[in-house]
C-alpha cells in the first residue's frame, strides 16, 4: 500500500522536490529522474536535506540520467540507491500508486 | 558602444544560459542561436549561471537515455571566434562544482561582476 513518487525537475530551479518531500509518508519511495538527478549528489546546497530524507524514505536515482549529465555515480549521497531502467520498473510494480511530481 | 564592420553594426550580445541540459531543449536552442549570431560577426558573450553551469560539465554521456551528446559543440565555439565564456562562481558553489569540472576554458566571476558585465550589453537573451 505504498506510493512511488517520481521527481524530474532540478531542485535548484523548481520546488517540485520540496513539495514531494513534504507529502511523502512512511513506506513510500522516491525516484529522482531527468533533471532531478542533481538532487542526489553530495557537495551541493541541497545535499543535507536529501541525506536527511534518505534516512526516512527509500530514495533512488536513475543511473542513465546521471550518466547523461556527466555526473559520477560515486558522488551520489550515501543512502540513495542508483537504479537502472529495470530497477525503475520494479519500483513502479511494487508500489500501489505512482505519483509524478511534474 | 556599437562598432561598424564591413557588413554593418556590431553589437555586444550576451546569451545567458540558465537551464540544465537534456531535461529541456533550451540549452541546445541557445547554442543554435549563438552559432547564428557568430555567422553575423557579432560580439558574442556567453554566460552560464544557475543550472546553466551543468551545460558545460565534463563527461556528458546521454547514450543511455537515447539523446545526442551536444556538449562537444561548446568546445567548437572557439573555432567561431566565440571565446568570451563566463561562469558565475556562486552557481558553481551551490552545485558542488569547480572550474575543473568544466569542459571549456571559462572566466569564473562573481554574481556582482556578472551583473555589471550584463549591464554593458546591447542585447541580452536569456534561456
Backbone of each chain as ProteinMPNN parsed JSONL, in Angstrom:
{"seq_chain_A": "XXXXXXXXXXXXXXXXXXXXXXXXXXXXXXXXXXXXXXXXXXXXXXXXXXXXXXXXXXXXXXXXXXXXXXXXXXXXXXXXXXXXXXXXXXXXXXXXXXXXXX", "coords_chain_A": {"N_chain_A": [[0.842, -1.203, 0.0], [1.806, 1.272, -0.908], [3.312, 4.315, -2.173], [5.01, 5.284, -5.135], [6.963, 8.001, -5.694], [7.735, 10.095, -8.333], [10.216, 12.36, -9.367], [11.172, 14.946, -11.498], [12.369, 17.418, -11.896], [14.912, 19.935, -11.59], [16.256, 20.568, -8.362], [17.23, 23.037, -7.87], [15.943, 24.802, -9.389], [13.182, 24.478, -9.406], [10.311, 23.886, -7.237], [9.381, 21.323, -6.998], [10.6, 18.991, -5.875], [10.822, 19.673, -3.169], [8.105, 19.962, -2.523], [7.268, 17.338, -2.954], [8.793, 15.991, -0.973], [7.528, 16.987, 1.222], [5.175, 15.636, 1.227], [5.46, 12.96, 1.387], [4.909, 9.755, 2.786], [5.448, 7.321, 5.449], [6.898, 4.324, 4.28], [6.699, 4.91, 1.608], [8.347, 5.393, -1.601], [10.876, 7.267, -3.365], [11.848, 8.298, -6.571], [14.44, 9.823, -8.321], [14.59, 11.405, -11.336], [15.587, 12.388, -14.718], [16.142, 15.927, -14.768], [16.075, 16.024, -12.025], [18.006, 14.435, -10.97], [20.229, 15.796, -10.11], [19.788, 16.385, -7.496], [20.608, 14.227, -6.079], [23.246, 14.254, -5.48], [26.336, 14.591, -3.668], [27.802, 17.363, -1.847], [26.392, 19.656, -2.58], [24.068, 22.475, -2.254], [21.696, 21.322, -1.518], [22.23, 18.902, -0.454], [22.319, 18.18, 2.338], [19.649, 18.186, 3.12], [18.638, 16.156, 1.481], [20.142, 13.942, 2.326], [19.176, 13.649, 4.848], [16.466, 13.083, 4.308], [16.806, 10.651, 3.066], [17.249, 8.974, 5.151], [14.799, 8.491, 6.151], [13.1, 7.636, 4.104], [12.868, 5.433, 1.233], [15.044, 6.299, -1.234], [15.763, 6.621, -4.616], [17.839, 6.92, -7.56], [17.983, 7.542, -11.036], [20.298, 5.886, -12.916], [21.096, 6.091, -15.767], [20.28, 8.732, -16.318], [21.932, 10.223, -14.663], [24.415, 9.625, -15.814], [24.063, 10.683, -18.374], [24.24, 13.368, -17.833], [26.836, 13.698, -17.122], [27.485, 13.113, -14.525], [29.021, 11.647, -11.722], [28.431, 8.454, -10.522], [29.567, 7.669, -8.206], [29.515, 9.887, -6.627], [27.09, 10.06, -5.52], [24.858, 10.612, -2.851], [25.26, 8.946, 0.282], [23.056, 6.356, 1.076], [21.219, 6.892, -0.839], [20.044, 5.122, -3.596], [21.378, 3.978, -6.655], [19.649, 3.189, -9.571], [18.816, 1.213, -12.515], [16.907, 1.286, -15.645], [15.403, -1.051, -15.436], [15.273, -1.38, -12.688], [13.741, 0.813, -12.041], [11.305, 0.089, -13.17], [10.74, -2.106, -11.537], [10.364, -0.806, -9.061], [8.072, 0.684, -9.618], [6.283, -1.384, -10.097], [6.149, -2.603, -7.617], [4.818, -0.744, -6.14], [1.701, 0.652, -5.064], [0.614, 2.94, -6.124], [1.66, 5.391, -8.491], [3.046, 8.524, -8.256], [3.579, 11.284, -10.058], [5.533, 14.035, -9.78], [5.256, 16.484, -11.54]], "CA_chain_A": [[0.0, 0.0, 0.0], [2.751, 2.395, -0.891], [3.362, 5.162, -3.374], [6.302, 5.676, -5.712], [6.95, 9.389, -6.132], [8.787, 10.411, -9.302], [10.521, 13.799, -9.447], [12.014, 15.121, -12.695], [12.832, 18.8, -12.041], [16.079, 20.314, -10.796], [15.893, 21.164, -7.07], [17.756, 24.414, -7.829], [15.124, 25.639, -10.25], [11.749, 24.325, -9.133], [10.014, 23.426, -5.879], [8.745, 20.004, -7.07], [11.178, 18.038, -4.93], [10.422, 20.123, -1.834], [6.702, 19.596, -2.349], [7.232, 15.886, -2.829], [9.304, 15.607, 0.355], [6.535, 17.395, 2.201], [3.956, 14.82, 1.12], [5.819, 11.538, 1.426], [4.596, 9.112, 4.076], [6.235, 6.125, 5.762], [6.682, 3.209, 3.363], [6.774, 5.379, 0.217], [9.666, 5.516, -2.234], [11.053, 8.407, -4.279], [12.908, 8.12, -7.565], [14.875, 11.072, -8.955], [14.86, 11.151, -12.753], [15.851, 13.583, -15.548], [16.916, 16.985, -14.11], [16.07, 15.872, -10.561], [19.145, 13.636, -10.503], [21.205, 16.677, -9.455], [19.493, 16.385, -6.052], [21.144, 13.009, -5.458], [24.704, 14.346, -5.394], [26.924, 15.204, -2.478], [28.538, 18.613, -2.034], [25.563, 20.757, -3.073], [23.297, 23.174, -1.23], [20.535, 20.52, -1.096], [22.71, 17.59, -0.001], [21.962, 17.879, 3.73], [18.216, 17.878, 3.141], [18.422, 14.855, 0.851], [20.737, 12.908, 3.177], [18.218, 13.505, 5.939], [15.275, 12.408, 3.764], [17.167, 9.268, 2.732], [17.191, 8.178, 6.386], [13.384, 8.214, 6.454], [12.391, 7.035, 2.975], [13.732, 4.848, 0.216], [15.246, 7.239, -2.343], [16.575, 6.071, -5.7], [18.155, 7.865, -8.647], [18.126, 6.789, -12.279], [21.682, 5.926, -13.374], [21.309, 6.645, -17.114], [20.115, 10.193, -16.292], [23.17, 10.764, -14.069], [25.491, 9.491, -16.812], [23.79, 11.635, -19.464], [24.647, 14.712, -17.402], [28.251, 13.694, -16.74], [27.6, 13.043, -13.071], [29.656, 10.433, -11.243], [27.559, 7.718, -9.591], [30.295, 7.601, -6.94], [29.259, 11.109, -5.851], [25.715, 10.009, -5.008], [24.747, 10.664, -1.389], [25.077, 7.663, 0.973], [21.65, 6.141, 1.437], [20.441, 6.977, -2.074], [20.412, 3.978, -4.419], [21.352, 4.158, -8.105], [18.971, 2.086, -10.253], [18.698, 1.34, -13.97], [15.502, 1.31, -16.06], [14.746, -2.236, -14.879], [15.01, -1.083, -11.284], [12.634, 1.783, -12.049], [10.091, -0.713, -13.417], [10.477, -2.894, -10.315], [9.809, 0.114, -8.055], [6.692, 1.008, -10.008], [5.465, -2.599, -9.952], [5.989, -2.879, -6.181], [4.042, 0.303, -5.492], [0.27, 0.646, -5.396], [0.34, 4.171, -6.874], [2.805, 6.215, -8.888], [2.7, 9.952, -8.236], [4.608, 12.034, -10.79], [5.55, 15.454, -9.367], [5.718, 17.229, -12.72]], "C_chain_A": [[0.869, 1.242, 0.0], [2.685, 3.166, -2.209], [4.804, 5.324, -3.829], [6.149, 7.1, -6.232], [8.067, 9.578, -7.157], [8.955, 11.931, -9.365], [11.482, 13.991, -10.614], [12.525, 16.549, -12.896], [14.031, 19.076, -11.128], [15.639, 20.973, -9.482], [16.347, 22.619, -6.964], [16.854, 25.369, -8.605], [13.643, 25.62, -9.89], [11.55, 23.761, -7.725], [9.398, 22.022, -5.85], [9.269, 19.034, -6.019], [10.795, 18.402, -3.491], [8.977, 19.726, -1.543], [6.556, 18.098, -2.138], [7.656, 15.463, -1.431], [8.311, 15.96, 1.462], [5.293, 16.518, 2.22], [4.241, 13.325, 1.104], [5.427, 10.981, 2.791], [5.408, 7.829, 4.225], [5.88, 4.996, 4.792], [6.742, 3.602, 1.898], [8.218, 5.349, -0.295], [9.668, 6.739, -3.152], [12.107, 8.007, -5.304], [13.16, 9.455, -8.268], [15.26, 10.749, -10.391], [15.092, 12.485, -13.473], [16.598, 14.65, -14.728], [16.894, 16.898, -12.583], [17.272, 15.073, -10.062], [20.207, 14.496, -9.81], [20.999, 16.715, -7.943], [20.148, 15.223, -5.328], [22.627, 13.124, -5.134], [25.185, 15.035, -4.129], [27.606, 16.517, -2.841], [27.719, 19.781, -2.537], [24.779, 21.391, -1.921], [22.032, 22.406, -0.813], [20.932, 19.165, -0.509], [22.225, 17.238, 1.405], [20.496, 17.461, 3.837], [17.944, 16.482, 2.568], [18.978, 13.712, 1.707], [19.795, 12.612, 4.34], [16.979, 12.727, 5.473], [15.56, 10.932, 3.488], [17.181, 8.365, 3.96], [15.753, 7.765, 6.693], [12.654, 7.445, 5.358], [13.39, 6.371, 2.037], [13.826, 5.85, -0.94], [16.182, 6.597, -3.368], [16.824, 7.157, -6.74], [18.436, 7.037, -9.897], [19.531, 6.984, -12.873], [21.876, 6.529, -14.759], [21.146, 8.17, -17.168], [21.31, 10.883, -15.623], [24.271, 10.775, -15.114], [25.305, 10.483, -17.959], [24.361, 13.001, -19.126], [26.098, 14.781, -16.917], [28.476, 13.613, -15.248], [28.075, 11.661, -12.638], [28.736, 9.73, -10.243], [28.235, 7.567, -8.223], [30.048, 8.813, -6.051], [27.837, 11.144, -5.291], [25.746, 9.894, -3.481], [24.561, 9.247, -0.809], [23.617, 7.518, 1.374], [20.716, 6.316, 0.249], [20.959, 5.902, -3.03], [20.324, 4.318, -5.907], [20.666, 2.946, -8.728], [18.985, 2.317, -11.761], [17.208, 1.319, -14.341], [14.728, 0.109, -15.5], [14.367, -2.027, -13.422], [13.846, -0.122, -11.114], [11.304, 1.032, -12.228], [9.722, -1.518, -12.167], [9.837, -2.018, -9.239], [8.347, 0.428, -8.348], [5.778, -0.191, -9.771], [5.184, -2.919, -8.488], [5.027, -1.903, -5.514], [2.585, 0.25, -5.949], [-0.07, 1.798, -6.332], [1.665, 4.784, -7.329], [2.333, 7.672, -8.961], [3.836, 10.729, -8.883], [4.5, 13.521, -10.459], [6.074, 16.31, -10.509], [5.747, 18.73, -12.477]], "O_chain_A": [[0.683, 2.148, 0.812], [2.093, 2.728, -3.195], [5.709, 5.483, -3.01], [5.316, 7.373, -7.096], [9.222, 9.256, -6.879], [7.979, 12.681, -9.411], [12.488, 13.289, -10.716], [13.061, 16.862, -13.959], [14.14, 18.516, -10.037], [14.757, 21.833, -9.483], [15.903, 23.349, -6.078], [16.982, 26.588, -8.494], [12.941, 26.618, -10.05], [12.477, 23.236, -7.108], [8.941, 21.574, -4.799], [8.495, 18.343, -5.356], [10.479, 17.521, -2.691], [8.662, 19.224, -0.464], [5.82, 17.647, -1.261], [6.97, 14.676, -0.778], [8.268, 15.307, 2.505], [4.456, 16.635, 3.115], [3.348, 12.521, 0.833], [5.589, 11.642, 3.817], [5.977, 7.32, 3.26], [4.706, 4.746, 4.519], [6.827, 2.734, 1.029], [9.171, 5.288, 0.482], [8.629, 7.182, -3.642], [13.141, 7.441, -4.948], [12.237, 10.119, -8.74], [16.141, 9.926, -10.638], [14.835, 13.558, -12.927], [17.582, 14.327, -14.062], [17.627, 17.629, -11.917], [17.531, 15.035, -8.859], [20.996, 13.986, -9.013], [21.922, 17.038, -7.195], [20.236, 15.226, -4.1], [23.21, 12.195, -4.575], [24.534, 15.933, -3.596], [27.946, 16.752, -4.0], [28.289, 20.813, -2.893], [24.815, 20.92, -0.785], [21.365, 22.799, 0.145], [20.072, 18.377, -0.114], [21.768, 16.119, 1.638], [20.151, 16.516, 4.546], [17.13, 15.728, 3.1], [18.367, 12.647, 1.805], [19.643, 11.463, 4.756], [16.508, 11.824, 6.165], [14.69, 10.077, 3.649], [17.132, 7.141, 3.837], [15.524, 6.796, 7.417], [11.713, 6.7, 5.631], [14.579, 6.688, 2.035], [12.816, 6.204, -1.548], [17.253, 6.097, -3.023], [16.124, 8.167, -6.794], [19.046, 5.97, -9.826], [19.903, 8.086, -13.275], [22.733, 7.396, -14.929], [21.8, 8.831, -17.975], [21.657, 12.008, -15.984], [24.972, 11.771, -15.292], [26.275, 11.055, -18.456], [24.89, 13.704, -19.987], [26.532, 15.795, -16.372], [29.535, 13.999, -14.753], [27.59, 10.64, -13.126], [28.316, 10.321, -9.249], [27.565, 7.364, -7.211], [30.337, 8.775, -4.854], [27.428, 12.125, -4.67], [26.56, 9.168, -2.912], [23.794, 8.45, -1.35], [23.018, 8.435, 1.938], [19.549, 5.931, 0.317], [22.165, 5.784, -3.246], [19.327, 4.874, -6.366], [21.046, 1.808, -8.455], [19.143, 3.443, -12.232], [16.348, 1.333, -13.461], [13.558, 0.227, -15.137], [13.295, -2.435, -12.975], [13.067, -0.228, -10.167], [10.322, 1.301, -11.536], [8.553, -1.602, -11.79], [8.883, -2.434, -8.582], [7.503, 0.437, -7.452], [4.648, -0.041, -9.306], [4.121, -3.44, -8.152], [4.482, -2.193, -4.449], [2.285, -0.146, -7.075], [-0.919, 1.67, -7.215], [2.67, 4.699, -6.622], [1.356, 7.995, -9.636], [4.928, 10.823, -8.323], [3.519, 14.18, -10.803], [7.2, 16.803, -10.457], [6.112, 19.493, -13.372]]}, "seq_chain_B": "XXXXXXXXXXXXXXXXXXXXXXXXXXXXXXXXXXXXXXXXXXXXXXXXXXXXXXXXXXXXXXXXXXXXXXXXXXXXXXXXXXXXXXXXXXXXXXXXXXXXXXXXXXXXXXXXXXXXXXXXXXXXXXX", "coords_chain_B": {"N_chain_B": [[29.863, 50.635, -26.678], [28.562, 50.714, -30.018], [30.127, 49.224, -32.779], [31.361, 49.442, -36.163], [31.55, 47.033, -38.773], [32.667, 45.679, -41.937], [30.297, 44.692, -42.86], [28.288, 45.884, -41.46], [26.64, 46.975, -38.4], [28.146, 46.144, -35.295], [27.09, 44.507, -32.516], [27.089, 44.146, -28.932], [26.408, 41.084, -27.798], [24.818, 39.076, -25.362], [24.375, 35.813, -24.379], [22.508, 34.222, -22.079], [22.752, 31.434, -20.211], [20.702, 29.378, -18.416], [19.605, 26.908, -17.916], [19.497, 23.404, -17.175], [21.081, 20.786, -19.113], [19.542, 18.492, -21.5], [17.14, 17.781, -19.952], [15.351, 19.706, -20.778], [14.837, 21.56, -23.886], [16.105, 23.949, -24.055], [18.922, 24.547, -23.665], [20.21, 23.483, -25.909], [18.918, 24.922, -27.933], [19.771, 27.546, -27.428], [22.452, 27.297, -28.072], [22.225, 26.968, -30.831], [21.302, 29.519, -31.54], [23.494, 31.049, -30.796], [25.456, 30.204, -32.591], [24.367, 31.137, -34.948], [24.437, 33.935, -34.541], [27.152, 34.275, -34.486], [27.784, 33.865, -37.098], [27.045, 36.238, -38.169], [29.029, 37.926, -37.43], [29.003, 39.132, -34.846], [29.624, 40.576, -31.559], [29.979, 38.26, -29.411], [28.996, 37.078, -26.246], [28.936, 34.57, -23.768], [27.114, 33.557, -20.994], [27.045, 31.496, -18.125], [24.924, 30.478, -15.732], [23.107, 29.691, -12.67], [21.293, 26.655, -13.188], [22.433, 26.459, -15.65], [25.169, 26.11, -15.576], [25.566, 23.422, -15.558], [25.469, 22.712, -18.197], [27.978, 22.806, -19.313], [29.39, 20.916, -17.984], [31.87, 18.423, -17.664], [31.993, 15.223, -19.347], [29.441, 14.385, -20.273], [27.222, 11.778, -21.104], [24.912, 10.827, -22.825], [23.945, 8.565, -24.087], [22.611, 6.403, -22.905], [20.092, 7.421, -22.385], [19.126, 7.809, -24.799], [19.686, 10.161, -26.223], [21.309, 12.837, -28.094], [24.702, 13.688, -27.629], [25.439, 16.882, -27.141], [27.434, 18.378, -26.088], [30.126, 18.543, -27.137], [29.94, 20.634, -28.941], [30.259, 23.002, -27.52], [32.959, 23.083, -27.185], [33.72, 23.56, -29.729], [33.124, 26.161, -30.203], [35.146, 28.02, -30.05], [36.333, 27.927, -32.533], [34.619, 29.454, -33.965], [35.238, 31.933, -33.235], [34.149, 32.506, -30.762], [34.853, 33.178, -27.736], [34.393, 34.304, -25.374], [33.454, 33.322, -22.575], [31.622, 33.088, -19.654], [31.303, 32.166, -16.266], [29.249, 31.873, -13.468], [30.374, 32.213, -10.21], [29.032, 31.725, -7.74], [26.941, 30.071, -8.572], [28.273, 27.759, -9.367], [29.322, 26.957, -6.9], [27.044, 26.435, -5.293], [26.25, 24.091, -6.425], [28.233, 22.313, -5.949], [30.354, 22.238, -7.721], [33.472, 22.807, -9.52], [35.829, 24.859, -11.346], [37.432, 23.003, -12.616], [35.696, 20.986, -13.3], [34.597, 21.689, -15.671], [34.21, 21.687, -19.256], [35.27, 23.464, -21.055], [37.504, 26.314, -21.473], [36.915, 28.946, -19.255], [35.885, 32.122, -17.868], [35.64, 32.538, -14.525], [33.404, 34.317, -12.602], [32.147, 36.615, -10.097], [28.716, 36.939, -8.945], [28.01, 39.627, -8.755], [29.906, 40.881, -10.421], [29.23, 39.705, -12.826], [26.703, 40.713, -13.184], [27.29, 43.354, -13.651], [28.735, 43.186, -16.054], [26.7, 42.212, -17.668], [25.066, 44.416, -17.765], [26.353, 46.02, -19.509], [25.837, 45.212, -22.034], [24.43, 45.208, -25.423], [22.438, 43.61, -26.375], [20.61, 41.177, -24.695], [19.961, 37.828, -24.248], [18.133, 35.477, -22.618], [17.847, 32.13, -21.54]], "CA_chain_B": [[29.432, 51.35, -27.88], [28.475, 49.882, -31.213], [31.172, 49.457, -33.774], [30.987, 49.032, -37.519], [32.49, 46.262, -39.586], [32.342, 45.904, -43.35], [28.93, 44.264, -43.188], [27.285, 46.607, -40.687], [26.836, 47.264, -36.983], [28.488, 45.036, -34.395], [26.54, 44.726, -31.179], [27.505, 43.234, -27.858], [25.352, 40.125, -27.473], [25.078, 38.092, -24.306], [23.442, 34.693, -24.237], [22.547, 33.795, -20.675], [22.297, 30.045, -20.109], [20.243, 29.112, -17.049], [18.897, 25.623, -17.83], [20.267, 22.168, -17.253], [20.955, 20.155, -20.427], [18.801, 17.225, -21.692], [15.781, 17.776, -19.396], [14.576, 20.579, -21.664], [15.525, 21.823, -25.148], [16.639, 25.313, -24.022], [20.377, 24.632, -23.803], [20.535, 23.21, -27.306], [18.398, 26.021, -28.753], [20.655, 28.707, -27.25], [23.65, 27.025, -28.874], [21.871, 27.259, -32.234], [21.256, 30.986, -31.676], [24.859, 31.559, -30.68], [26.158, 29.922, -33.843], [23.809, 32.048, -35.962], [24.95, 35.294, -34.334], [28.573, 34.267, -34.851], [27.831, 33.969, -38.563], [26.858, 37.654, -38.49], [30.184, 38.651, -36.889], [28.65, 39.945, -33.683], [30.493, 40.422, -30.386], [29.166, 37.325, -28.629], [29.388, 36.67, -24.901], [28.044, 33.549, -23.208], [27.177, 33.446, -19.535], [26.448, 30.279, -17.579], [24.599, 30.641, -14.324], [22.068, 28.77, -12.181], [21.516, 25.3, -13.706], [23.169, 26.537, -16.909], [26.557, 25.651, -15.402], [25.587, 21.985, -15.868], [25.596, 22.513, -19.649], [29.382, 22.629, -19.706], [30.013, 19.903, -17.13], [32.559, 17.37, -18.421], [31.585, 13.815, -19.253], [28.066, 14.03, -20.673], [27.116, 10.504, -21.813], [23.458, 10.629, -22.871], [23.589, 7.397, -24.892], [21.663, 5.577, -22.154], [18.746, 7.992, -22.41], [18.742, 7.912, -26.203], [19.802, 11.529, -26.748], [22.591, 13.178, -28.7], [25.601, 14.489, -26.785], [25.763, 18.13, -27.856], [28.442, 19.152, -25.372], [31.321, 18.888, -27.93], [29.721, 21.908, -29.641], [30.808, 24.098, -26.713], [34.403, 23.142, -27.43], [33.924, 24.036, -31.094], [32.792, 27.592, -30.284], [36.406, 28.74, -30.258], [36.53, 27.97, -33.976], [33.744, 30.51, -34.489], [35.684, 33.135, -32.518], [33.357, 32.758, -29.551], [35.773, 32.794, -26.668], [34.041, 35.035, -24.152], [32.552, 32.481, -21.783], [31.666, 33.486, -18.249], [30.557, 31.277, -15.382], [29.026, 32.519, -12.175], [31.023, 31.499, -9.107], [28.033, 31.285, -6.756], [26.17, 28.962, -9.147], [29.128, 26.571, -9.267], [29.462, 26.55, -5.494], [25.775, 25.834, -4.825], [26.118, 22.767, -7.032], [29.397, 21.487, -5.618], [31.228, 22.126, -8.893], [34.594, 23.731, -9.617], [36.247, 25.138, -12.73], [37.997, 21.764, -13.167], [34.607, 20.124, -13.787], [34.04, 22.251, -16.897], [34.904, 21.142, -20.424], [35.863, 24.532, -21.868], [38.094, 27.39, -20.672], [35.935, 29.999, -18.954], [36.251, 33.059, -16.806], [34.703, 32.438, -13.405], [33.248, 35.637, -11.981], [31.118, 36.718, -9.069], [27.39, 37.367, -9.399], [28.023, 41.091, -8.877], [30.674, 41.235, -11.618], [28.469, 39.269, -13.995], [25.602, 41.678, -13.325], [27.873, 44.561, -14.248], [29.024, 42.863, -17.451], [25.401, 42.094, -18.337], [24.514, 45.762, -17.937], [27.108, 46.693, -20.573], [25.493, 44.588, -23.321], [23.388, 45.823, -26.254], [21.357, 42.628, -26.49], [20.743, 40.058, -23.752], [18.95, 36.791, -24.466], [18.24, 34.508, -21.527], [17.008, 30.928, -21.611]], "C_chain_B": [[29.419, 50.414, -29.084], [29.592, 50.253, -32.18], [30.663, 49.01, -35.136], [32.005, 48.017, -38.029], [32.018, 46.398, -41.026], [30.891, 45.564, -43.694], [27.872, 44.984, -42.34], [27.657, 46.776, -39.23], [27.2, 46.002, -36.205], [27.95, 45.369, -33.013], [27.125, 43.73, -30.199], [26.301, 42.367, -27.496], [25.76, 39.309, -26.261], [23.962, 37.056, -24.291], [23.594, 34.155, -22.823], [21.922, 32.411, -20.56], [21.96, 29.711, -18.664], [19.663, 27.714, -16.852], [19.859, 24.45, -17.895], [20.081, 21.542, -18.64], [20.055, 18.913, -20.372], [17.376, 17.214, -21.141], [14.827, 18.628, -20.217], [15.438, 20.907, -22.883], [16.267, 23.169, -25.134], [18.145, 25.396, -24.32], [20.795, 24.467, -25.264], [20.093, 24.371, -28.21], [19.266, 27.283, -28.631], [21.932, 28.519, -28.071], [23.391, 27.343, -30.348], [21.875, 28.778, -32.484], [22.653, 31.575, -31.68], [25.611, 31.372, -32.01], [25.653, 30.834, -34.965], [24.395, 33.458, -35.787], [26.43, 35.374, -34.683], [28.728, 34.436, -36.354], [27.653, 35.428, -39.017], [27.938, 38.542, -37.862], [29.819, 39.595, -35.747], [29.607, 39.662, -32.524], [29.742, 39.581, -29.344], [29.807, 36.983, -27.278], [28.425, 35.583, -24.459], [28.228, 33.497, -21.705], [26.467, 32.17, -19.113], [26.193, 30.502, -16.098], [23.41, 29.759, -13.963], [22.339, 27.37, -12.765], [22.251, 25.293, -15.046], [24.611, 26.063, -16.778], [26.669, 24.157, -15.714], [25.759, 21.714, -17.362], [27.031, 22.208, -20.044], [30.139, 21.747, -18.721], [30.676, 18.862, -18.039], [31.788, 16.043, -18.342], [30.145, 13.483, -19.585], [28.082, 12.724, -21.475], [25.641, 10.135, -21.942], [23.001, 9.436, -23.704], [22.48, 6.575, -24.219], [20.249, 6.126, -22.104], [18.316, 8.288, -23.851], [18.796, 9.315, -26.775], [21.199, 11.773, -27.287], [23.415, 13.999, -27.708], [25.984, 15.745, -27.549], [26.871, 18.92, -27.171], [29.726, 19.417, -26.176], [31.173, 20.218, -28.683], [30.295, 23.082, -28.853], [32.31, 24.249, -26.955], [34.709, 23.669, -28.827], [33.696, 25.542, -31.227], [34.011, 28.451, -30.576], [36.669, 28.931, -31.756], [35.642, 29.003, -34.661], [34.069, 31.853, -33.82], [34.768, 33.501, -31.352], [34.187, 32.251, -28.376], [35.456, 33.489, -25.361], [32.976, 34.262, -23.384], [32.729, 32.821, -20.305], [30.793, 32.552, -17.415], [30.435, 31.931, -14.013], [29.52, 31.628, -11.026], [29.999, 30.915, -8.129], [27.243, 30.077, -7.269], [26.963, 27.661, -9.093], [29.127, 26.041, -7.835], [28.203, 25.878, -4.957], [25.634, 24.399, -5.297], [27.324, 21.867, -6.788], [30.354, 21.305, -6.777], [32.384, 23.114, -8.798], [34.933, 23.929, -11.094], [36.805, 23.885, -13.406], [36.936, 20.817, -13.724], [34.098, 20.553, -15.158], [34.868, 21.878, -18.122], [35.51, 22.192, -21.341], [36.504, 25.574, -20.955], [37.075, 28.512, -20.485], [36.559, 30.998, -17.989], [35.194, 32.939, -15.714], [34.615, 33.815, -12.759], [32.101, 35.647, -10.984], [29.803, 37.182, -9.682], [27.367, 38.88, -9.644], [28.76, 41.527, -10.149], [29.925, 40.845, -12.892], [27.311, 40.234, -14.259], [26.09, 42.94, -14.019], [28.131, 44.336, -15.742], [27.73, 42.823, -18.268], [24.831, 43.479, -18.666], [25.209, 46.527, -19.059], [26.76, 46.17, -21.972], [24.468, 45.418, -24.098], [22.167, 44.911, -26.365], [21.617, 41.509, -25.489], [19.597, 39.089, -24.009], [19.148, 35.7, -23.427], [17.314, 33.332, -21.76], [17.576, 29.867, -20.696]], "O_chain_B": [[30.177, 49.446, -29.145], [29.939, 51.42, -32.363], [29.666, 48.294, -35.243], [33.196, 48.137, -37.742], [31.08, 47.143, -41.308], [30.329, 46.065, -44.669], [26.68, 44.716, -42.492], [28.831, 46.728, -38.863], [26.634, 44.933, -36.431], [28.311, 46.384, -32.417], [27.582, 42.646, -30.562], [25.306, 42.855, -26.959], [26.914, 38.896, -26.144], [22.778, 37.382, -24.204], [24.665, 33.696, -22.426], [20.724, 32.235, -20.781], [22.827, 29.755, -17.791], [19.269, 27.364, -15.74], [20.887, 24.494, -18.572], [19.045, 21.741, -19.274], [19.84, 18.353, -19.297], [16.479, 16.686, -21.799], [13.643, 18.313, -20.338], [16.624, 20.578, -22.916], [16.976, 23.494, -26.087], [18.581, 26.216, -25.128], [21.626, 25.217, -25.777], [20.809, 24.751, -29.136], [19.469, 27.998, -29.612], [22.429, 29.462, -28.686], [24.243, 27.92, -31.024], [22.383, 29.252, -33.5], [22.963, 32.478, -32.457], [26.305, 32.274, -32.479], [26.427, 31.252, -35.827], [24.797, 34.095, -36.761], [26.911, 36.417, -35.126], [29.674, 35.065, -36.828], [28.064, 35.797, -40.117], [27.777, 39.759, -37.775], [30.286, 40.733, -35.702], [30.304, 38.647, -32.509], [28.988, 40.1, -28.522], [30.989, 36.649, -27.192], [27.229, 35.66, -24.741], [29.349, 33.407, -21.204], [25.428, 31.808, -19.666], [27.122, 30.691, -15.313], [22.784, 29.155, -14.834], [23.493, 26.946, -12.828], [22.65, 24.231, -15.525], [25.216, 25.654, -17.769], [27.739, 23.679, -16.09], [26.151, 20.614, -17.752], [27.281, 21.453, -20.984], [31.364, 21.813, -18.626], [30.109, 18.47, -19.058], [31.04, 15.792, -17.398], [29.663, 12.41, -19.222], [28.864, 12.58, -22.416], [25.165, 9.234, -21.251], [21.814, 9.302, -23.999], [21.543, 6.116, -24.872], [19.306, 5.389, -21.815], [17.29, 8.924, -24.092], [18.051, 9.64, -27.699], [22.14, 11.037, -26.991], [22.893, 14.889, -27.036], [26.765, 15.684, -28.499], [27.217, 20.014, -27.618], [30.377, 20.433, -25.929], [32.172, 20.853, -29.02], [30.768, 24.053, -29.445], [32.86, 25.35, -26.939], [35.806, 24.163, -29.089], [34.037, 26.133, -32.251], [33.922, 29.473, -31.256], [37.166, 29.974, -32.182], [35.891, 29.381, -35.806], [33.264, 32.784, -33.847], [34.634, 34.674, -31.004], [34.212, 31.058, -28.072], [36.148, 33.3, -24.361], [31.777, 34.506, -23.52], [33.844, 32.836, -19.783], [29.684, 32.196, -17.815], [31.403, 32.472, -13.477], [29.135, 30.465, -10.899], [30.095, 29.751, -7.74], [26.915, 29.171, -6.503], [26.411, 26.597, -8.812], [28.956, 24.846, -7.595], [28.282, 24.873, -4.251], [24.976, 23.586, -4.647], [27.42, 20.781, -7.36], [31.093, 20.321, -6.82], [32.301, 24.122, -8.096], [34.391, 23.253, -11.969], [36.671, 23.718, -14.619], [37.247, 19.943, -14.533], [33.262, 19.87, -15.75], [36.091, 21.765, -18.036], [36.194, 21.849, -22.306], [36.107, 25.713, -19.798], [36.452, 28.965, -21.445], [37.603, 30.753, -17.385], [34.013, 33.201, -15.942], [35.636, 34.409, -12.41], [31.208, 34.801, -11.025], [29.771, 37.738, -10.78], [26.779, 39.351, -10.617], [28.306, 42.42, -10.863], [29.975, 41.55, -13.899], [26.985, 40.531, -15.408], [25.399, 43.515, -14.86], [27.796, 45.175, -16.579], [27.667, 43.321, -19.392], [24.202, 43.678, -19.705], [24.714, 47.56, -19.509], [27.317, 46.628, -22.969], [23.736, 46.222, -23.521], [21.028, 45.371, -26.439], [22.717, 40.957, -25.44], [18.426, 39.467, -23.991], [20.207, 35.074, -23.366], [16.151, 33.5, -22.127], [17.023, 28.771, -20.602]]}, "name": "protein", "num_of_chains": 2, "seq": "XXXXXXXXXXXXXXXXXXXXXXXXXXXXXXXXXXXXXXXXXXXXXXXXXXXXXXXXXXXXXXXXXXXXXXXXXXXXXXXXXXXXXXXXXXXXXXXXXXXXXXXXXXXXXXXXXXXXXXXXXXXXXXXXXXXXXXXXXXXXXXXXXXXXXXXXXXXXXXXXXXXXXXXXXXXXXXXXXXXXXXXXXXXXXXXXXXXXXXXXXXXXXXXXXXXXXXXXXXXXXXXXXXXXX"}
